[in-house]
Amino acid sequence: MSFATTHPFAVGEFQITPLSRLQGAGHHTALLSIRSGQGSQTHDRVYTFKPEFKTQDSALMYAAAQGRYWLINPASLS
């Protein structure tokens, strides 16, 4: 399994990292890491999204958009 990431961005106490995972047959899955806290109090939630994408860039853009939307509406990924 191969992972790719784009530049993470921080907003307040949250570190948002869009990720992409290469699946079989050249499809990419979008993932999103949302990290908060520091040291032993770090909490990281990783979300995997259902749509598959033909390119790594489109999966990363989708994950980044979901991260920005989560900042506006945290209940969206509940």
C-alpha positions, 0 to 999 in steps of 0.5 A: 500500500502506498500513501501520499500526502500534501502539505498539512495545515494547522488551524487553532489546535488542529493539524489537518493532513490530507492523504491519498492511498493507492488501491489496486487497478490505479484507483486512489482513496482519499483519507484525512488525518485530524490531529490535536493535542501535544505529547502524550495527549495527542489524539489523531482521527483518520477518516477514509472516504468512499469515493475512488479517484483516478488520480492522486491529486484529485484524492488529495484535493477531495481530502483537503476540501473535507478537512476545510469543511470539517473546520466549519462543521465538525459534526460533518464527519461524525 
